[in-house]
Amino acid sequence: MVASQPDVLELLLPNAPPSVVRRAVALTTFARLLVSDAQDVRSPSITVTLDHATREFERDGRERAHAVLRELLRAHLASSLRASSFLWVGEVRESVPTLWRRWLDGARDLAQTVHVPLPDEDALSVADRLLDGAATLGFPDDELALWRARRRYAADGARAVEAELEQAFADAPTARRATWLAHRIECALERGAVRRARSWLDEHAALVAADERLVHLDAWTRLALGERPTRAAAWHGVLPRALCEWREASDAARPFLTGKASTRSDRGAATAASRRDVGASVLVVLAATHASGARIVFHDVAAALRPKFQAWLASRADALVAGGSPEQRLVATAERITARRSDVGPLSDALDPQGCEVLILEPVRDRRGEIAGWLWLEFEHRLAPSSADLERAAAHWTVPVLDAVDERPRTETPERGVAAEPARAERLLVRAFESLVDALAMKTAQRRWWGFVLDAAGARAVAEGGAAFEAPPNTSPRSPERARIVERVSRARGRVRFDELAPDFSIHPASASGAAFAIELGGRVRGVLAIESLRRRDFRDSDLERWGACATARAADLVVAAFRAWHRSRHAVDVWLGEGARLCERLAEIDLAAGCRAPVVLVGARGTGKRVVARWLHFEGRGATAPCVEVAGHETDSAREDEPSLRSRRGLDALLARSRGGMLVIARPDGLAPTLQDELARALARANDDDAARIVVTLLEPASQLADRGHLTPELARRLAHLELAVPALSARRSLVPGLVDVLLERFAEREHRAPPRLDDGALACLWRREWRRNVHELAAVAYRLVVAHSGRDVDAATLTVELERMGLDAPVKLPSRRLEPSWITEALETTRHQSGGVNKTRAAAFLGWDPDTLVARMREAGLDLSAGAPDSKSADSNS
């Protein structure tokens, strides 16, 4: 036998990947045809002309480019769909990077038509460019229309393209009618219009029988209407989340609901303005009230059921407290209630017991996560919305429900666009305890610790850590009322320990030894740190002494963390109050003022944070749950017509009554008419009982100066003269700037849904040196610009200087060392302290813009201790 000759391309391209070999074959074939075309035209071997070969070569390349573009479109649109979406654009068989490599390898001459995705470019934006490239490369018009409709479906949702899909199906060529019908059915199912989808499928039975996707849509609609599908064909694509959840809840439906669960997230805001938005026959929104049990906020009922609505409503009057009712179970469990007719028979609680297939009570929650109301939903089919869509529907009604319950305190004024996050607020307390435990430098391999905050309601566990007891038993370590050690240490206001097993005394019943420390400040126990170990006698007296001293030294951090957590939870924004010795002194001043009955006057320029100081006084003096009413005396009109204002004595009395037991904060009473000022003075004279509202007044200048110029009546000035606290300008509290700018960057980044920029030491020093004539307002404007212009990027001193100049602000390179203010050095040393508390002269000099030798010389001239740095007597304050 004659051995076969090796192929030339195998010799030239050994071990080449298949894509390279295919390209080489195409090129060599074209070259052979080109050589053949140059031969004698009378030669019988000539069978293909050059023109024909060129056309075939170009057609082959165009078809390959079209195929890759289709796959890229399919992959990017599929990745942009919500998990609850029913839209199916085809199976994605290759990863996106692989497809882009195929595009670059197989269509290099066309690569400029559609370039690869840019960093952080979203999938829909890439799909837009792919569609433009498809039009340039000659996609058929009907196929382009199909892909563009799919893109709008993915971006805007089913409702936005419903009319377009109906028209497109009516005009579609025969070859694409099945695809357009499938998208029409998917749109209807996503909106819960199951019966409409069923009628379309019955009308076009011939199309359904010949298309795999329509076969499955037919099975799903029959199943949703309580029919048994004629066949249970296996679906291998992605199953919408609503069907996945139905599959998990129903054994009967499971054989007909095959497919992969989607790993995509459910983005976007779902509306529930009517029952049709969720595919329900009944939508009733109710608010839970203490007085009447439940109050109707909104209802939308199918026309055939409206005559029954009032009688049904009367029958549900006491359902909230009736044992076993859906409403009672909802409030008791604080979880969604779902009842299916196929599981329990007729749903007797429904408005339509005979026709209702699924009954859902979706909770509407208040800020604490408790039930404020619920959505009563009834469905005439078995296809209910997904959990994510139900939660978004409830979120759509949160504001009206809370208005009806009157759960939102009218005194709160959260910044627009920012929602309170209790979990994130609690994280501030967790960090405070974690920082304390780190400072103790104790081993945690066989120990576990718990941090408790003490308030009027008792001890509340907010943090825990350590490697011991990773799997606690049924006795929860987060039940401080069951732990006698926590109760004892809070009463003893000191330190408590045990060295042997004490299950009835310790937090964890398996603890062999433990100790707990009272965290005390201002004569009050603010928290408890408990540490327990698996070993007996694991705590030495010297360790306990050192840990107790450390806990006392860090009490201010815990107090401030508790206030910041309360402020974020109640007012939806975080604040920065400073740290170190200045904070301790200011806390003592706040605690002193909070314990007095006399009105407090806060004096400071605009933007210095007087409002936050007033809230701090309220938190320390009246507690987190007491009312705190804030009103502007310098404005003659109220922000809301139904709110009492300081326009009359009646308004003043109403404000005092509303804030009884709490605090009334009046901003700029020097703007009131003299008669109203005298009424306010008389109200201050009458406020002698313990339950009367505490008055806090904010002024731009001391009351005596305003009285001298005739802006305050003598009587009111005399009543306000007892207790004045100065709130210094930001330029006098430079140590606040680094922490404050971090809080502002986080706040604006959260509001704008962006990543906060990262400021290096040079940029922070540049901000530290500025005067900030408009105080925090001006710093907030700079922080907002940085978030918008440099989201997620590093910002150095040069970049910050450019941004400040664009805003018309100066960026001092250094502070004058010969005409220095005495506080500059102490502020710089305080700002740049090490975490251990020691001074950092090199960094402090950089913040001042000096060299270290100049700093040392100026410290000697000022009589400052070169080893300790700044003296102990300092001041600090808060901000808004």
Secondary structure, DSSP 4 states (H G I P E B T S, - for coil): -PPPPPPHHHHHSTT--HHHHHHHHHHHHHHHHHHHHHS-TT-TT--S-HHHHHHHHHHHHHHHHHHHHHHHHHHHHHHHS-TT---------S-HHHHHHHHHHH-GGGTTTSPPPPTT--HHHHHHHHHHHHHHTT--HHHHHHHHHHHHHHHH-HHHHHHHHHHHHHH--GGGHHHHHHHHHHHHHHTT-HHHHHHHHHHTHHHHHT-HHHHHHHHHHHHHTTPPPS--PPP-SEEPHHHHHHHHH-TTTGGG--SEEP-S---S----SSGGGTT-SEEEEEEEETTTEEEEEEEEE-GGGGGGHHHHHHHTTTGGGSTT-HHHHHHHH-S-EEEEHHHHSS-TTSSSTTT-SEEEEEEEE-TTS-EEEEEEEEESSS-PPPHHHHHHHHHHTHHHHHHHHT-S-TT--PPTT----HHHHHHHHHHHHHHHHHHHT---TTEEEEEEEEETTEEEEEEEE-SS-SS--SS-TT-GGG-HHHHHHHHHTSEEEE-S--TTTSSSTT-SEEEEEEEEETTEEEEEEEEEESSTT---HHHHHHHHHHHHHTHHHHHHHHHHHHHHHHHS-------SHHHHHHHHHHHHHHT--S-EEEE--TTS-HHHHHHHHHHHHT-TTS-EEEEETT-SS-SSTTS--TTSHHHHHHHHHHTTTSEEEEE-GGGS-HHHHHHHHHHHHH--STTSPEEEEEESS-HHHHHHTTSS-HHHHHHT-SEEEE---GGG-GGGHHHHHHHHHHHHHHHHT-PPPEE-HHHHHHHHHS--TTHHHHHHHHHHHHHHHSTTSEE-HHHHHHHHHHTT----S---SSS--HHHHHHHHHHT--TTS---HHHHHHHHT--HHHHHHHHHHHT-BTTTBS-S--------
